[in-house]
Amino acid sequence: METISENACFGGVQGVYRHASAVLGCDMTFGLFLPAEARRHPVPVLWYLSGLTCTHENAMTKAGAQAHAAAHGLALVFPDTSPRGDGVADDDAFDLGQGAGFYVNATRDPWAKNYRMWDYITDELPRVLMAGFALEEDRQAITGHSMGGHGALSMAMQLPGRFASVSAFAPIANPTASDWGRKQFTAYLGADEGTWAAHDSSLLMLEHGFRGDLLIDQGASDQFLDLLRPEALAHAMAARRQSGTFRMQAGYDHSYFFVSSFIGEHIAFHAKALAK
Amino acid sequence: METISENACFGGVQGVYRHASAVLGCDMTFGLFLPAEARRHPVPVLWYLSGLTCTHENAMTKAGAQAHAAAHGLALVFPDTSPRGDGVADDDAFDLGQGAGFYVNATRDPWAKNYRMWDYITDELPRVLMAGFALEEDRQAITGHSMGGHGALSMAMQLPGRFASVSAFAPIANPTASDWGRKQFTAYLGADEGTWAAHDSSLLMLEHGFRGDLLIDQGASDQFLDLLRPEALAHAMAARRQSGTFRMQAGYDHSYFFVSSFIGEHIAFHAKALAK
C-alpha cells in the first residue's frame, strides 16, 4: 500500500492511500480519516460511499465530515466509486462506467472483468483497512450520497450484523424503476430484472428491512427527485414498519451544500448507534 | 449582477454571483453565504481572501466555514483572487498573473490595466455587496489563507476602523523578503522597493499595528514555511506590543485540512469581535 498524502486534520490525520485491488484488477485510491484516538487504540469506522462522477476525494474535501468524526472519535473511509485506469472499460456517459460503479458485481461484458464494486467495498477493502489501520471491525456504520446512498442502504440490508447503523443523503432509492438504475443494471447485470432486486433499497426494505438505526435525508428542492424516487423508499419504510427516520428537508438540493449541512447530525447519529 | 447558483446551506443560502467590474475591467465571480437571519435583517460580514491559484470556489467548498457562520449569524464573502479572462494579462507561473493578484494595485505593464485587486476588494466589491444584499456595512471582519492572509492583514492595518477584527491562516507574512512577494511586487509595482512596504504585514505591523482583535494560525509542518516567514510577523507583533494571538499548530500543513480544522475558532473569534 502506498501513501499518497497525509494531512493533519482536527487533531487526527486525513490520509489518502493507493493499493492494488485483486478484486477490481486495478489500482484503487481511498481516503481515510483517523481521529486522534486512533494513535492509542482502534476506533469505530463510518463508511462514506460517494455518488456518480465522484472519486475518493469529493466527500473528503467538501462534506465537512472530519470535524464531527473527530468530535466523536470515529474513523471515516472514503472509497472511490468504480475501478479506474486505461485498461478498465468505460463509457462516454457520466452515469456508466468509471465513476459509476453502482456498487454491484457486474456479470456482463465488457464490465464483468473489473466492475466488482460490491465485493470490493464489502470484502477486499475492509480486509485492507482492518489489516493496515487501528479500526474496530465489530463497530462499523455506513452512509452515502446519491448512488452512494443506494450502495450504503443495499449493503446494510444485505449484510445483517455488519453495520450498526445506516444513513443516506438523497439516495437513489428505487433504481429498478429509474433511469438511474435500469440503464446501469441492464449494462452490468443484464436484462433479467430478477437479478436487480438485490440492489434496490426500496425492494430490499420491503423484503428484509434493517435491524439497526436508520436515517434518511432528502432535499425537497433536489433537481434529481424524479430519478431518486424517495417516495418509494419512504413508502417501503412505513409499509415495513421499519424503525428509523426519513426527513424531507425544505429548500435543499442535491449538492454537497446539502450534505455538509446535515453531515454533523448523521455522524452524531452513527456515533450513538456505535456506542450501544 | 447575474446569479450563477444559489444552494440552501445550513439554513441559509450559499450563492455565487457574477458582475462586471469597472475597476478590474472584466467580469468577476464571487461567493456569498447568507445565514437565515439575513432574510429578516442585515447581518455582519466576514471577508475570506483566498490564496494562490484559488478562485471564489475553494474556500466556499472546502473550508467548512458555513456551519460556523450560520451558528453565529454571519455572512461570508469569498472573492476571486485576480482579474480573469482572455483579455487579461497572465503568466505561465502559478504564482503570477491570473490566480495571483496579491491584493495590490499594479502600476507596471502589462499588469496595470486589470490588476487592481486592492481597489476591487476594498472599494468596488463592498459597494456591490452593500447595495445588493442584507449586510451591515459597519460590522465587517476579514480573514484569509496564505496570499489571502497577506491581503487580509494588509487591508486591516491600512484601513483602520474598517474591520473589527482580522485573522489569518498561514499568511504570506513578509513578502518583501520572500520569493512569494519579491517576484510579484517587482512585476506589479516595479523595482522600487519603497512601494512594497505598504503590502508587507510584518512591516505594517511594526509601523501601524492593528486596533482590534487579531488571530494568526500557522501550521508547524507547513511545506511553505520558508516562503511565508511567520517568524517575521510573530516578531513584529511582539515588538509592536500588538494585542492578539499567534498560534503555531503542531503537525498541520498548508492545506485546507489545516484551514478547516481551525475555521470554527476563527469564526467564533470574529463573531465575538463583531458583537462588541
Interface residues (C-beta under 8 A of the other chain):
Chain A: N7 A8 C9 F10 G11 Q14 T61 K62 G64 Q66 A67 G219 S221 Q249 G251 Y252 D253 S255 Y256 F257 F258 S260 S261 G264
Chain B: N7 A8 C9 F10 G11 Q14 T61 K62 G64 Q66 A67 G219 S221 Q249 G251 Y252 D253 S255 Y256 F257 F258 S260 S261 G264
